[in-house]
């Protein structure tokens, strides 16, 4: 594995920081460590990946990004979704470490799918009933899974996609709706079992 430094990628790091702060504000979280300090660009990495290691004094994190993801991406693009997902994973892991609470792989993926929807709903001009459903279809229905069915990763990503789709279908197109924000905050602070229960209630 060849890791590259962040040089030449300031716009991508700025986008990651913006998504980190957006997620922290959305869920009313304490400001966490600067995500830019944990990013590495990897020549062999096909997609965004978060590495987690339990150390003696807490967890160690690294956010690996594909080496060709060096430019600020379009808002509605797969590259941007990878940055939102990386920021989502990072913020949740940092928050759980601060609270001394666990986080499962499935929970990370469910939350990342919900965060993509919530972040894009704020960033785009989709705050109408029709716009919300267009975004919902793009994120949750018009999707291609890299990992095959009946594999551990394949099942995890399909389960996360289905549960997030159910929860996001309950959100209002009004990005400032109190009921939607309350549901999102409750979902974020829930563990895996409660996240699944809330999603299946849709």
C-alpha positions as CSV (number, residue, x, y, z in Angstrom):
1,X,0.0,0.0,0.0
2,X,1.4,3.4,-0.9
3,X,0.1,6.3,1.1
4,X,0.3,9.8,-0.2
5,X,0.2,13.1,1.7
6,X,-2.6,15.6,1.4
7,X,-0.5,18.0,-0.8
8,X,-2.5,19.3,-3.8
9,X,-5.8,18.2,-2.2
10,X,-6.8,21.3,-0.2
11,X,-10.2,21.6,-1.9
12,X,-11.1,18.0,-1.0
13,X,-10.0,18.5,2.6
14,X,-12.0,21.7,2.8
15,X,-15.1,19.7,1.5
16,X,-14.5,17.0,4.1
17,X,-14.2,19.6,6.9
18,X,-17.5,21.3,5.7
19,X,-19.3,17.9,5.7
20,X,-17.9,17.1,9.2
21,X,-19.1,20.4,10.6
22,X,-22.5,20.1,8.8
23,X,-23.0,16.7,10.5
24,X,-21.9,18.0,13.9
25,X,-24.4,20.9,13.6
26,X,-27.2,18.7,12.3
27,X,-27.0,16.5,15.4
28,X,-25.9,19.1,17.8
29,X,-22.6,17.4,18.6
30,X,-19.4,18.8,20.2
31,X,-16.8,19.8,17.6
32,X,-14.5,16.9,17.1
33,X,-10.9,16.5,15.9
34,X,-10.1,18.0,12.5
35,X,-10.9,15.3,9.9
36,X,-8.2,16.7,7.7
37,X,-5.5,15.5,10.1
38,X,-6.6,11.9,9.5
39,X,-6.8,11.8,5.7
40,X,-4.4,9.9,3.5
41,X,-4.6,9.4,-0.3
42,X,-3.9,5.8,-1.3
43,X,-2.8,4.8,-4.8
44,X,-4.3,1.3,-4.3
45,X,-7.6,2.3,-2.6
46,X,-10.6,2.0,-5.0
47,X,-13.0,3.7,-2.6
48,X,-13.2,5.6,0.7
49,X,-12.2,3.4,3.7
50,X,-11.9,4.2,7.4
51,X,-9.3,2.2,9.3
52,X,-9.8,1.8,13.0
53,X,-7.4,0.4,15.6
54,X,-7.9,0.1,19.3
55,X,-4.9,1.6,21.1
56,X,-3.9,1.8,24.7
57,X,-5.2,5.3,25.1
58,X,-8.3,5.0,22.8
59,X,-8.9,4.4,19.1
60,X,-6.7,5.4,16.2
61,X,-8.3,6.4,13.0
62,X,-7.2,7.0,9.4
63,X,-9.5,8.0,6.5
64,X,-8.1,6.5,3.2
65,X,-9.3,8.1,-0.1
66,X,-8.6,7.1,-3.7
67,X,-5.6,8.9,-5.0
68,X,-7.5,10.2,-8.0
69,X,-10.1,11.9,-5.7
70,X,-8.0,15.1,-5.6
71,X,-10.6,17.7,-6.9
72,X,-13.6,19.1,-5.2
73,X,-16.5,16.9,-6.5
74,X,-19.9,17.9,-7.9
75,X,-22.6,17.9,-5.3
76,X,-24.6,15.1,-6.7
77,X,-21.8,12.7,-7.6
78,X,-20.4,9.4,-6.4
79,X,-17.1,11.2,-5.4
80,X,-19.0,13.5,-3.1
81,X,-21.0,10.6,-1.6
82,X,-17.6,9.0,-0.7
83,X,-16.6,12.2,1.1
84,X,-19.9,12.4,3.0
85,X,-19.6,8.8,3.9
86,X,-16.0,9.3,5.2
87,X,-17.0,12.3,7.2
88,X,-20.0,10.4,8.6
89,X,-17.9,7.4,9.7
90,X,-15.3,9.7,11.2
91,X,-17.7,11.8,13.2
92,X,-19.6,8.8,14.6
93,X,-16.5,7.0,15.6
94,X,-15.1,10.2,17.2
95,X,-18.3,10.9,19.1
96,X,-18.6,7.3,20.3
97,X,-15.0,7.3,21.5
98,X,-15.7,10.6,23.3
99,X,-18.8,9.0,25.0
100,X,-17.0,5.7,25.5
101,X,-19.7,3.8,23.6
102,X,-19.3,1.1,21.0
103,X,-20.2,1.3,17.3
104,X,-20.8,-1.7,15.0
105,X,-19.9,-1.9,11.3
106,X,-23.6,-2.1,10.3
107,X,-24.4,0.9,12.4
108,X,-21.7,2.9,10.7
109,X,-23.1,2.0,7.3
110,X,-26.7,2.7,8.2
111,X,-25.8,6.1,9.7
112,X,-23.7,7.0,6.7
113,X,-26.6,6.3,4.3
114,X,-28.9,8.5,6.4
115,X,-26.2,11.2,6.6
116,X,-25.9,11.3,2.8
117,X,-29.6,12.0,2.5
118,X,-29.7,14.6,5.2
119,X,-26.6,16.4,4.0
120,X,-27.7,16.5,0.3
121,X,-31.2,17.6,1.3
122,X,-29.5,20.7,2.9
123,X,-27.1,21.3,0.0
124,X,-29.4,21.0,-2.9
125,X,-32.6,22.8,-4.1
126,X,-34.6,19.7,-3.4
127,X,-36.7,20.9,-0.5
128,X,-40.0,20.0,-2.1
129,X,-42.0,16.8,-2.0
130,X,-41.0,15.9,-5.6
131,X,-37.4,16.8,-4.9
132,X,-37.2,14.7,-1.8
133,X,-38.4,11.7,-3.6
134,X,-36.1,12.3,-6.5
135,X,-33.2,12.4,-4.1
136,X,-34.6,9.3,-2.3
137,X,-34.7,7.3,-5.6
138,X,-31.2,8.4,-6.6
139,X,-29.6,7.4,-3.3
140,X,-31.6,4.3,-2.4
141,X,-33.1,2.8,-5.6
142,X,-30.8,3.8,-8.5
143,X,-27.8,2.2,-6.8
144,X,-25.3,-0.4,-7.8
145,X,-23.7,-2.6,-5.1
146,X,-20.1,-3.5,-5.6
147,X,-20.2,-6.5,-3.3
148,X,-22.3,-9.5,-4.3
149,X,-25.3,-10.8,-2.5
150,X,-24.8,-13.5,0.1
151,X,-21.4,-12.1,1.1
152,X,-20.8,-10.4,4.4
153,X,-20.2,-7.0,2.9
154,X,-22.9,-7.4,0.3
155,X,-25.5,-8.1,2.9
156,X,-24.3,-5.4,5.2
157,X,-24.5,-2.7,2.5
158,X,-27.9,-3.9,1.3
159,X,-29.3,-4.0,4.8
160,X,-28.0,-0.5,5.5
161,X,-29.4,0.8,2.3
162,X,-32.9,-0.6,3.0
163,X,-33.0,0.6,6.6
164,X,-31.8,4.1,5.7
165,X,-34.3,4.3,2.9
166,X,-37.2,3.4,5.3
167,X,-36.1,6.0,7.8
168,X,-35.5,8.8,5.2
169,X,-38.9,8.2,3.7
170,X,-40.3,9.6,7.0
171,X,-38.5,12.9,6.7
172,X,-40.2,16.1,5.6
173,X,-39.1,18.0,2.5
174,X,-38.9,21.0,4.8
175,X,-35.3,20.8,5.9
176,X,-36.1,22.9,9.0
177,X,-39.1,20.7,10.1
178,X,-38.8,20.1,13.8
179,X,-40.2,16.6,13.6
180,X,-37.6,15.5,11.0
181,X,-34.8,17.1,13.0
182,X,-36.0,15.4,16.2
183,X,-36.1,12.0,14.4
184,X,-32.7,12.4,12.9
185,X,-31.1,13.4,16.3
186,X,-32.9,10.5,18.1
187,X,-31.7,8.1,15.4
188,X,-28.1,9.4,15.6
189,X,-27.9,8.9,19.4
190,X,-29.4,5.4,19.2
191,X,-27.4,2.2,19.2
192,X,-27.7,-0.4,16.4
193,X,-30.8,-2.2,17.8
194,X,-32.7,1.0,18.3
195,X,-31.7,2.3,14.9
196,X,-33.1,-0.8,13.3
197,X,-36.3,-0.5,15.3
198,X,-36.8,3.1,14.4
199,X,-36.1,2.4,10.7
200,X,-38.5,-0.6,10.6
201,X,-41.2,1.5,12.2
202,X,-41.5,3.4,9.0
